Amino acid sequence: MTFIDGFHDPAIARSISERIARTSTKPAQFMEFCGSHTHALLRHGIRELLPPTITMRSGPGCPVCVTSTHDIDVAIALAMTPGVIVATYGDLVRVPGSHCSLEQARAAGADVRVVYSARDALAIAEQNPSRPLILIGIGFETTAPTVAASVLEASRRQLRNYHILSLLKVTPPVIQALLSLGEVHIDGIICPGHVSVVTGTEPYESLPARFGVGCAVAGFEPLDILRAIELLVQQHESGTPSVANTYTRAVTPEGNKAAQEHMGRVFTSCTADWRGIGMVPLSGLGVRHEFERFDALAIFEVDVQMAAEPPGCRCGDVLRGSLLPSDCPLFGAACSPQRPVGPCMVSQEGACAAHFAYSLHA
């Protein structure tokens, strides 16, 4: 048996699910913030193990999905700038903008290259010293330290052609924004695992007292998630919301200080545009003035008109947790992974893609 097999033990899973069923006497609605948790819940059939008193909703935890159409349009405009190389992570290439996607811009002649890391983008910049390279920086606190490290490395190497478009976002402010909206009643949140490795659990400490919701940080294996749900049920039943950590093998209260330091050196907090939610103060990461020469928006002029959302797309509602993917009229018919209308069906972390893969064809 490998280490990870212990987190898939069916006997333990049954035991936890039985305890949840015995304990859960009041209706409760929990939100898994992270897109990877959404996929894990569906892939492992965890929703089917829960009693009817518990409802799960998916949140805005897919960084590609929450990138606004306007920001996609900006990335496409940069890609269409003569001589520019745009480097991006794979999921973003197929996300529709107002008029096309980065994939379609590439077909029209733009030099758009898929990379697996910021280090790959640095290498392309070194190999093409006469051409500006722009890395589309997308992601949450998990990705931001690596993008920051690439800027610091580009500065050390004196790479004058390396730039980033920072569409990076941080999660605690948008969790607060969602709870403040009050559109969807939430009794507890499964806090993101990978993000919490960097941030630690401290950013969630104000949520129970301010909003009356329980929080549980979870890993991505079945027992991780079931244990987090069990703790949220206990908090809900007792009326004592708090912050629990079921991912102690990776997450500490203070988080990864080195990663936080890298982010702090290169980025500063700014307002960010979240699809379906809008402008959220202090939820974005803008490039600090001292690194402005690496900021694509400070170097290149971009003229982007008001963004046009895809007709009929309900991704914004899905990201707020107010709509189940299967309740969207386009789901599985006009919108599928092969012909996506919105980003939630494109990204590997998207809720619509998860429901299509594990529910529609289960």
Buried (B, 14 or more C-beta within 10 A) or exposed (E): EEEEEEBBBEEBBEEBBEBBBEBBEEEBBBBBBBBBBBBBBBEBEBEEBBBEBBBBBBBBBBBBBBBBBBBBBBBBBBBBBEEBBBBBBEBBBBBBBBEBBBBBBBEEEBBBBBBEBBEBBBBBBBEBEEEBBBBBBBBBBBBBBBBBBBBBBBBEEEBEBBBBBBBBBBBBBBBBBBBEEEEBEBBBBBBBBBBBBBBBBBBBBEBBEEBBBBBBBBBBBBBBBBBBBBBBBBBBEEEEBBBBBBBEEBBBEEBBEEBBEBBBBBBBBBEBBBBBBEEBEBBBBBBBEEBEBBBBBEEBEBEBEEBEBBEEBBBBBBBBBBBBBEEBEBBBEBBBBEEBBBBBBBBBBBBBBBBBBBBEEE
